[in-house]
């Protein structure tokens, strides 16, 4: 919260080109929960009330949770036949697995919906994907203890930014999620670049 209190928040005006260098495998969820729609609406309302402009999940990019990501030496790499088959097998194993998100975190202004527990199936999938990335000369990013959905990144701040008002909104959402964790069931996996993922339509 320190960056928010000081107003010294790294902004996210647009999807950076450097994300074309990130090979990404992400989780997509079933449409059997109202929580994603509700959270998107809540942050849309926070945006309107505070003047903070978001790059917002469910509106500007799809709901997802990164399973594994790696840094490539060249842009716009794609999954070869071996990679596509690996992702298909992992998708079958993870299908209908439930992830329980019970924490709301702030990381340099980014709002994260975090799972306190990483299921073993996720850990095993990450190990397989990391091995595949390394085989292709792609550096896997360390993600062993991280399992979150990025809800919002801040595009711009209003001229008269009121940190306390904004933080109070965030704390209200945090308390609600602590009281009623968000259960999301895995439906499918995305494989491509992080740039492609964040420029997909959320609709």
C-alpha positions in Angstrom: 0.0 0.0 0.0 3.0 2.3 0.4 3.1 3.2 -3.3 -0.6 4.0 -3.2 -0.4 6.2 -0.1 2.5 8.2 -1.7 0.8 8.4 -5.1 4.1 7.0 -6.6 2.4 4.2 -8.5 3.9 2.7 -11.6 1.3 3.2 -14.3 0.2 0.7 -17.0 -1.0 3.0 -19.9 -1.0 0.1 -22.4 0.2 -3.5 -22.9 4.0 -3.3 -23.3 5.6 -4.6 -26.4 8.1 -6.5 -24.3 5.4 -9.0 -23.4 5.8 -10.4 -26.9 8.9 -12.0 -25.5 6.9 -13.9 -22.8 5.7 -17.4 -23.6 2.6 -17.8 -21.5 0.4 -20.7 -20.3 -2.7 -19.5 -18.4 -5.8 -20.9 -16.8 -9.3 -20.0 -18.0 -12.3 -20.6 -15.8 -15.8 -22.0 -16.1 -18.7 -19.6 -16.2 -20.4 -21.3 -13.2 -19.6 -18.5 -10.7 -20.9 -14.9 -10.5 -17.8 -13.8 -8.6 -15.8 -12.7 -11.7 -18.6 -10.6 -13.1 -19.3 -9.1 -9.6 -15.6 -8.2 -9.0 -15.3 -6.6 -12.4 -18.4 -4.5 -11.7 -17.1 -3.5 -8.2 -13.8 -2.2 -9.7 -15.7 -0.5 -12.4 -17.6 1.3 -9.7 -14.3 2.1 -7.8 -13.0 3.6 -11.0 -16.0 5.9 -11.3 -16.0 6.9 -7.7 -12.3 7.7 -7.4 -11.3 8.8 -10.9 -8.6 6.1 -11.0 -8.6 4.5 -14.5 -8.0 0.8 -14.6 -6.8 -1.8 -17.1 -9.5 -4.1 -15.8 -10.0 -7.8 -15.9 -13.3 -9.0 -17.4 -13.6 -5.7 -19.3 -10.2 -5.0 -21.0 -8.7 -8.5 -21.0 -10.0 -12.0 -20.1 -10.1 -13.5 -16.6 -7.1 -15.8 -16.2 -4.5 -17.0 -13.9 -0.9 -17.5 -15.1 0.1 -21.2 -14.9 3.7 -20.6 -16.2 5.5 -18.0 -18.1 9.0 -17.8 -19.6 11.2 -15.2 -21.2 12.2 -15.9 -24.8 15.1 -14.6 -26.8 12.9 -13.5 -29.7 9.3 -12.1 -29.9 6.1 -13.9 -30.8 7.2 -17.5 -30.2 4.5 -20.1 -30.4 4.0 -23.5 -28.9 5.2 -26.2 -31.3 3.4 -29.5 -31.7 5.1 -31.0 -28.6 4.1 -28.0 -26.6 0.5 -28.0 -27.8 0.3 -31.7 -26.9 1.8 -31.1 -23.4 -0.8 -28.3 -22.8 -3.6 -30.6 -23.9 -2.5 -33.3 -21.4 -2.2 -30.8 -18.6 -5.6 -29.3 -19.4 -7.2 -32.8 -19.1 -5.6 -33.2 -15.7 -6.6 -29.8 -14.4 -10.1 -29.7 -15.9 -12.7 -28.9 -13.2 -10.0 -28.4 -10.5 -11.1 -25.7 -8.1 -8.8 -22.9 -7.0 -9.8 -21.0 -3.9 -8.9 -17.3 -3.9 -9.1 -15.9 -0.4 -6.7 -12.9 -0.4 -6.6 -9.5 -2.0 -3.1 -8.1 -2.4 -1.7 -4.8 -3.7 1.6 -5.0 -5.5 3.0 -1.6 -6.6 -0.6 -0.5 -7.3 -1.7 -3.7 -9.1 -4.7 -5.4 -7.4 -4.2 -9.2 -7.2 -6.7 -11.9 -6.2 -4.5 -14.5 -4.6 -4.8 -18.1 -3.6 -3.4 -18.9 -0.2 -2.8 -22.6 -1.3 -1.3 -23.8 -4.5 -2.8 -27.3 -5.4 -0.4 -30.1 -6.1 -1.8 -30.4 -9.7 -0.7 -26.9 -10.4 2.8 -27.5 -9.0 3.2 -30.6 -11.2 1.9 -28.7 -14.3 4.4 -25.9 -13.7 7.2 -28.3 -13.4 6.3 -29.9 -16.7 5.9 -26.6 -18.5 9.2 -25.3 -17.1 11.0 -28.3 -18.4 9.4 -27.7 -21.9 10.4 -24.0 -21.8 14.0 -24.8 -20.9 14.2 -27.4 -23.6 13.3 -24.6 -26.1 15.8 -22.2 -24.7 13.1 -20.2 -22.8 13.9 -19.0 -19.3 11.0 -20.0 -16.9 10.0 -17.3 -14.4 9.9 -18.4 -10.8 6.3 -19.0 -9.8 6.4 -21.8 -7.2 4.4 -19.9 -4.5 2.4 -17.6 -6.7 -1.2 -18.3 -7.9 -3.2 -15.2 -8.5 -5.5 -13.3 -10.9 -4.6 -9.7 -11.7 -7.8 -7.8 -11.2 -6.7 -4.3 -12.1 -3.6 -2.3 -13.1 -3.7 1.5 -12.9 -3.6 3.3 -16.2 -3.9 6.8 -14.9 -4.5 8.7 -11.7 -6.8 11.8 -11.4 -5.2 15.2 -10.8 -6.6 15.2 -7.3 -5.9 11.6 -6.3 -7.2 10.8 -2.8 -5.3 7.8 -1.6 -7.3 7.3 1.5 -10.6 7.0 -0.3 -9.1 4.6 -2.8 -7.5 2.4 -0.1 -10.8 2.3 1.8 -12.5 0.9 -1.3 -9.7 -1.8 -1.7 -9.9 -2.7 2.0 -13.7 -3.2 1.8 -13.2 -5.6 -1.1 -10.4 -7.4 0.8 -12.6 -7.9 3.8 -15.4 -9.3 1.6 -13.1 -11.8 0.0 -11.7 -12.9 3.3 -15.2 -13.5 4.5 -16.3 -15.2 1.3 -13.4 -16.7 -0.7 -13.8 -16.9 -4.5 -13.9 -20.5 -5.8 -13.1 -20.8 -9.5 -13.2 -24.0 -11.6 -10.6 -24.5 -14.3 -12.1 -24.9 -17.8 -9.3 -24.6 -20.3 -5.7 -23.4 -20.8 -4.4 -20.6 -23.0 -1.0 -20.9 -24.7 0.7 -18.0 -26.5 2.5 -14.8 -25.6 1.5 -12.7 -22.7 1.0 -9.9 -25.1 -1.6 -11.9 -27.0 -3.4 -12.8 -23.8 -3.7 -9.2 -22.5 -4.9 -8.0 -25.9 -7.6 -10.6 -26.3 -11.2 -9.4 -26.0 -12.7 -10.0 -22.6 -16.2 -10.5 -24.1 
